[in-house]
């Protein structure tokens, strides 16, 4: 036998041994089984996604509904390129991005058997826009501003919908793909979604036992043939953190809850159960400092800048998140997001450079504003009386102390926090903001635009508004990216709402759970249409 | 009582509408006013109070603000869970506390007495929720198993149901047993020094009869009082244990309802707890008469 033949024979034997010794991993999806999912609290607004801004409702309600378009469930980082049709088979931009035409799927039925038509789409988005002729009314409407640029919605026939825009806005599509944008049935009052869900989605409502679990079952009439794979999903409400991760380790739960996994917990779970799969993704939630721009002392830009300079962002990530967050400005940084500033630009911003230099600059600005050791700058810092908020605020207070600012902590009950922030009855606040889509429009218009109800700091700059409008209309992605970078720099330099860090999510799942792909946005991967169990 | 519950609840800052808007991340004063009107919480407090009393009298417990369901429908499944857990915990506490208290008293200052007192002191020093968490984490670490995290009905699987309740009942019962043990011991020490007990010993009566029939029967009244108080306390005090073991009971739900300012649910659950406290006290008082014929009522 020649040397080459011996080598080939040995290779073949080795391959056989390797293949025989490797556990068979099925790649062909199997149907059946119930997925047990973690649910961190009972559903705050039931299944009424349009009336909430919390993942606690969106996650268990998402499998019940469909959007016009959605982010490809199999792709982790969302962008315009990962958008795929859902209730809309195709779509087309017309009249230089002023009209967005959706061609809807035919033969789609609501869970109660009624046919889905363009009337349902018009009903849903007119309701959110609160048009005069809207057929429905939402009790709480957190995302009305997303559609401020929509002039009207037309349904020329049963399977076509046209969104007429006031000005071009390519990113409207990104917001329509968000988990926050499902289509509601026009024949069911929106209020009913608070107690059950009627959608077109892959799973139907079976039971909601208050405080215990939500059970969804497979929709046999789902319009995507062969989907979903699962027979059902159970969302088990477990409030206590120790219990929920014990349940995951013991196999009572198959997947963790989006946005709940911290680095510390993930390390502990991995050490206890090495076979559990842990993926690190961005979660589009930013820790930010609310600096009340509308009243003294922080209507003085120097004092806002001083506060921003005083807080060392990298130390914050290490101390408060044990490294489980990413430093970034007002858009989620790369590689977790698409629009974040590059490292070089970030380092030049206040609070991101060398801590000693930044603190010296902060002291100088404070002195220029008339504060110093003889006349210390005294402020009150408010936040919610929840540990993650208090940890955040305590760190900031300690950093401020190092530049001579005397800040006192005021813990506020959750029920009071948003009213206080909205009425701007605070000086400085520690806040967490979740953004529905990793898109500048979704973020800037909601949190930085003049007059937006969620612009808690009251920051309003004419030049920035122009820049926001310009980037929104820009069709060329590269040009838009450049504009978005400039806006972020300006916002940080103005101390508009200084970003501390972007939280990372450590998503945990048992290896037999397949096709559960966490995205860089916690709100957008709950559909469960592709998920299957390899058991 | 009803006035205190009603007023105290409303003294807490914010209401359900504030919470609803906080889940939406913004506030609209006009929408807020509309929802408050819809829920009837824009009316003067006394009008709301009178309405609530009228509803209770007619057997209507109102509607949960949070769930938009009749309050009774929300509360009904919670009650058996808490009652079962409280009863089981009390039984475990009695089974552990009374015999150890008696033995400790009879063997006063012996090694066994010291050991039992240390165990009892450990029970008093250890919060039941901490013990509960240790049990859960210990099970995961050593057995890789914990009971199901949703309630399993006894008709569905009695064994699993029993385990679901026995673990938290032990965590809670151990702490209560420590108190019962100490009360039993001190009451027994006092009774064991009584003349009639000394006489019984002198007459050469069987030790078991002296201790368990004569001495314990006379020492039991303060023990029963403590058991009654403990049971009443457990009905509302199982918050953390129910949370740790994820049991859908009254106490856990009450905390959530308070956080949400779901007034109808909180009012009714607190009233339920108050009624249980009153009834358990009444039961203990009636038990006095049966245990000790010298205690008579109404003469």
Interface residues (C-beta under 8 A of the other chain):
Chain A: X41 X42 X44 X45 X46 X51 X52 X53 X54 X56 X57 X139 X140 X141 X142 X191 X194 X195 X209 X210 X211 X212 X213 X234 X236 X237 X238 X239 X240 X242 X243 X246 X247 X249 X250 X251 X252 X253 X272 X413 X414 X415 X416 X417 X418 X419 X422 X423 X433 X434 X453 X454
Chain B: X12 X13 X14 X15 X18 X19 X20 X21 X22 X23 X24 X25 X26 X27 X28 X31 X35 X67 X68 X69 X74 X77 X78 X133 X136 X137 X139 X140 X141 X144 X145 X146 X148 X149 X150 X151 X243 X244 X245 X246 X248 X252 X253 X256 X259 X261
